[in-house]
Amino acid sequence: MSEPKIALVTGANKGIGYEIAAGLGTLGWRIGVGARDRQRRETAVEKLRAAGADAFGVPLDVDDDASAAAAAELIADQAGGLDVLVNNAAITGGMPQAPTTVDPATVRTVVETNVIGVIRVTNAMLPMLYRSASPRIVNMSSSVGSLALQTTPDIDLGPILTAYSASKTFLNAVTVQYAEQLRDTDILINAACPGYTATDLNGFQGLRTPQQGAAIAIHLATLPDDGPTGGFFDDAGTVPW
């Protein structure tokens, strides 16, 4: 029998992140549950294990260099490597976020987590991903980061969220940059839109379940070796930039 694949999902203690971990766990993968909060992390691991998943906790604050480095060391020690990274951890920055009144500190905080945090964690995990036979990186984005959709008449993407929306546009651009640099490697990296999913990020106002929101990430995490890279996808297919 082949060795199980190893995945790290950031922000996996709840919502879409938890369901991504659960979905990959049902495939027989070993799942690192990345989360800052110890109690929530341990509770998620216990729940995943009770459901039959091979899960282990990974203390991880995506805003901290030392935490990302320590997480990589822990995964190397406990799992021996990494095949898939799902960058799911994100914050909205709260409301309101009109560009004329938003506090620049809010924008800075959101970008630190949603963009720089992805870069920080990805770079910490890359040495292990390079050694994987089928490495994948999935960056959880959003349709609100699509400039094409934002500028299309009669499309309602919800309230103006200067910090959050711009952070997802930024994340999409970073995803493309990684894809360009990694083009000659085996790593496939893509951005995923989960759709308007009911999570605490939006006060549970979304129309989709976290399990439905997780489906696209699971799909991109399990792409065949000839799958796409540098793309932006949801359940229906390609999302315009």
Helices and strands as residue ranges (DSSP letters): E 6-10, H 15-25, E 30-35, H 38-50, E 54-59, H 65-79, E 84-87, H 104-111, I 112-116, H 117-130, E 136-140, G 143-145, H 147-150, H 162-181, E 188-192, G 200-202, H 210-221, E 232-234, E 237-238
